[in-house]
Amino acid sequence: NLFMDLLVDKYGIKLLGGYKVFEQLNRDGRLLIVFDGFDEMERRVDYKVTVDNFERLASVIFPESKALLTCRTPYFRTNLQVREIFSPADDAYIDLLSRPNFEIIHLLDFKYEQIRQALKQRLPNEWENVFRQIQSVYDLPGLARRPALLDMIAQSIPYLPKDKPIDQAVLYQTYTGQWINKNIAEERTLLDAKQKRYFMREIAWEMYTQEKLTLHYTEIPDG
């Protein structure tokens, strides 16, 4: 249903023969299927859920199929967890050994020229100034090699501190600070910046100490 709804409703492609035609094209390797954002399917720290999700997606892959499954590396919290989830210690692991045509690949960091090109696309009228600022701040060139961080740097560089080294923590703090201030300016929140930071720190600490990525609350009735 997912594939057919996408083809018919979004792109207006009607296949005579329906899903059987799509499946045959897939079996013959005539299609490239891209599953984007595997880490967004389920946010609980549960290897079994991760494995189940993977198996659901892998069920549409045949020997001649072509498919990409994208996922942010931090979805696997530590190197140990990466080893555990790909280790046949129990049922909660992703079995790639029996799938010789499956391969894990990693996107490389940007090179010097790629940073320039990305900034040209992102900030066509300001990229040269931003690029010079990145070069002039200690540690920023290293962080800018990561595409996600480069976009954060481009948006945050006017607000980054000038009197101390910039690491990921400082970058994230500056970036989220601008996001919080923007929401307050647009009157999209009832909390001020201090209250919102305190609230988020409490949630983060609770999730960290409880080793959970979701929290449930009980609504207190009036009176």
Residue pairs with C-beta under 8 A, 6 or more apart in sequence:
3 19
3 22
4 15
4 18
4 19
4 22
7 13
7 14
7 15
7 22
8 14
15 21
15 22
22 31
25 31
26 33
26 60
26 62
26 65
27 62
27 64
27 65
28 64
29 64
29 65
29 66
31 65
31 66
32 66
32 67
32 68
33 60
33 61
33 65
33 66
33 67
33 68
34 67
34 68
34 70
35 57
35 67
35 68
35 69
35 70
36 70
37 70
37 71
38 53
38 54
38 57
38 69
38 70
38 71
38 75
39 71
39 72
39 74
39 75
41 53
42 49
42 50
42 53
43 213
43 214
44 212
44 213
44 214
45 77
45 211
45 212
45 213
47 84
47 85
47 92
47 93
48 91
48 92
50 85
50 92
50 94
51 85
51 91
51 92
51 93
51 94
54 69
54 94
57 69
58 99
58 102
60 67
61 67
63 101
73 106
76 82
76 85
84 93
85 92
85 93
85 94
86 93
86 94
86 96
87 93
88 95
88 97
96 102
96 104
107 147
109 145
109 146
110 118
110 144
110 145
110 146
110 147
110 150
111 145
115 131
115 134
115 141
115 144
115 145
115 150
116 127
116 131
118 147
118 150
119 127
119 130
119 131
119 150
119 154
120 127
122 151
122 154
123 130
123 154
130 153
130 154
130 157
133 140
133 157
134 140
134 141
134 144
134 153
134 157
135 141
137 160
137 162
137 166
138 165
138 166
139 165
139 166
139 167
140 153
140 160
140 166
143 149
143 150
143 153
143 166
143 167
143 168
143 171
144 150
144 153
149 168
149 171
152 171
152 172
152 175
153 160
153 171
155 175
155 178
156 171
156 174
156 175
156 178
159 174
159 177
159 178
160 166
160 170
160 171
160 174
161 170
161 174
164 170
177 193
180 189
180 193
180 196
180 197
181 193
183 189
184 192
184 193
189 196
191 199
203 215
206 215
207 213
207 214
207 215
